[in-house]
Amino acid sequence: MSAERSTSRADRAYRAGTSSRSGMPGPETPVYVISVAAQLAGMHAQTLRQYDRLGIVTPSRTSGGGRRYSYRDIEMLREVQRLSQEEGVSLAGISRIMELESQVDALRSRVAELQEQLEYASGARVFAAGPDGQIVALRPGERARRRAPGTSLVVWRPQR
């Protein structure tokens, strides 16, 4: 009974966004409170609140309204800090960069999806009319077979 209970807990945790059945949170799982996320990102908690207000890094919210950051959010915070301090990019510029990176990720995902569909469709059959008028299923690039030699009807006309 306890093994079933622990398995079902593990299954629930897995479905809730953990990366494996071991119970470790996945990169998208919002688990870090703002103070921990700020410490992991090397920033002040007030900076995280400002980034949230500006829409640069928007964490998930609990039912009570508290912010919960995922590991991916923390990576984004580190990137924001790098762009700001090392590259000298303004917060408006960083916001635009993050928006464009998000669009690029979405487009890459769509390209992968379309490539998968194309690979699936390329395995589809093509239909053609055979030499006797019957419909024949072929693969793309394949031609309908001709009749075997000796089975074709040849009309002989004598020369004059």
C-alpha positions in Angstrom: 0.0 0.0 0.0 2.7 2.5 0.9 4.6 1.6 -2.3 1.5 2.4 -4.3 1.0 5.6 -2.4 4.7 6.7 -3.0 4.4 5.7 -6.6 1.3 7.8 -7.1 2.9 10.7 -5.4 5.9 10.3 -7.7 3.5 10.1 -10.7 1.7 13.3 -9.5 5.0 15.1 -9.1 6.1 14.0 -12.5 3.0 15.2 -14.1 3.3 18.5 -12.2 6.5 19.3 -14.1 9.4 17.5 -12.6 12.1 16.3 -15.0 12.2 12.7 -13.8 10.5 10.3 -11.5 13.3 11.0 -9.0 11.4 14.1 -7.9 13.9 16.6 -9.0 12.3 19.8 -10.4 12.6 20.4 -14.1 13.9 23.6 -15.6 10.3 25.0 -16.2 9.0 24.1 -12.7 8.4 27.2 -10.6 9.8 26.3 -7.2 12.0 29.2 -6.0 10.7 32.0 -3.9 11.9 35.5 -4.7 14.6 35.7 -2.0 16.1 32.4 -3.2 15.8 33.3 -6.9 17.5 36.7 -6.2 20.4 35.0 -4.3 20.8 32.4 -7.1 20.8 35.1 -9.8 23.1 37.4 -7.8 20.6 40.2 -7.6 18.5 42.0 -5.0 14.9 40.9 -4.6 13.7 44.4 -5.4 15.4 44.1 -8.8 13.4 41.0 -9.6 10.2 42.8 -8.7 11.1 45.6 -11.0 11.9 43.2 -13.9 8.5 41.5 -13.2 6.7 44.9 -13.4 8.5 45.7 -16.6 7.7 42.3 -18.1 11.3 41.4 -18.7 11.2 38.2 -16.5 7.7 37.2 -15.4 7.6 34.4 -12.8 4.7 32.1 -12.1 2.3 33.1 -9.3 1.0 31.0 -6.4 -2.7 31.0 -5.6 -1.9 33.6 -2.9 -0.1 35.8 -5.4 3.5 35.0 -4.4 6.1 34.9 -7.1 7.7 31.5 -7.9 10.7 31.4 -10.2 11.9 28.4 -12.2 15.5 27.5 -13.1 14.8 28.9 -16.6 13.7 32.2 -15.0 16.9 32.3 -13.0 18.9 31.7 -16.2 17.0 34.6 -17.9 17.8 36.9 -14.9 21.5 36.1 -15.2 21.3 36.9 -18.9 19.5 40.2 -18.2 22.2 41.1 -15.7 25.0 40.2 -18.2 23.4 42.3 -21.0 22.9 45.2 -18.6 26.3 45.2 -16.9 28.7 43.8 -19.5 27.0 45.0 -22.8 25.5 48.2 -21.5 22.0 47.5 -22.9 19.1 49.4 -21.5 16.2 47.7 -19.9 14.0 48.6 -22.9 16.6 47.0 -25.1 16.8 43.9 -22.9 13.0 43.6 -23.0 13.1 43.7 -26.8 15.9 41.2 -27.0 14.0 38.8 -24.7 10.9 39.2 -26.8 12.8 38.5 -30.0 14.5 35.5 -28.5 11.2 34.2 -27.5 9.9 34.6 -31.0 13.0 32.8 -32.4 12.4 29.9 -30.0 8.8 29.7 -31.1 9.8 29.8 -34.8 12.4 27.1 -34.3 9.8 24.9 -32.6 7.5 25.5 -35.6 10.2 24.7 -38.1 11.0 21.4 -36.3 7.3 20.6 -36.3 7.0 21.3 -40.0 10.1 19.3 -40.8 8.6 16.3 -38.9 5.4 16.7 -40.9 7.4 16.8 -44.1 9.3 13.7 -43.2 6.0 11.9 -42.4 4.4 13.1 -45.7 7.4 12.1 -47.8 6.7 8.5 -46.9 3.2 8.8 -48.2 2.2 6.9 -51.3 1.6 8.3 -54.8 -1.0 6.8 -57.1 -0.6 6.5 -60.8 -2.2 4.7 -63.7 -0.4 1.5 -64.8 0.1 0.4 -68.4 -3.2 -1.5 -68.4 -5.2 1.4 -66.9 -5.2 0.0 -63.3 -4.4 2.4 -60.4 -1.0 1.5 -58.9 0.4 2.7 -55.6 4.0 4.0 -55.9 6.5 5.7 -53.7 7.6 9.3 -54.5 10.0 9.3 -57.5 9.0 5.8 -58.6 7.5 5.0 -62.0 4.8 2.5 -62.9 6.3 -0.7 -64.3 5.9 -1.5 -67.9 4.6 -4.8 -69.1 7.1 -7.6 -69.3 8.6 -8.1 -72.8 6.6 -10.6 -74.9 3.3 -9.6 -73.2 2.8 -6.4 -75.2 0.7 -6.3 -78.3 2.6 -5.3 -81.4 0.9 -4.4 -84.6 2.9 -5.4 -87.6 2.4 -3.6 -90.9 4.3 -4.8 -93.9 6.3 -2.3 -95.8 5.1 -1.4 -99.3 
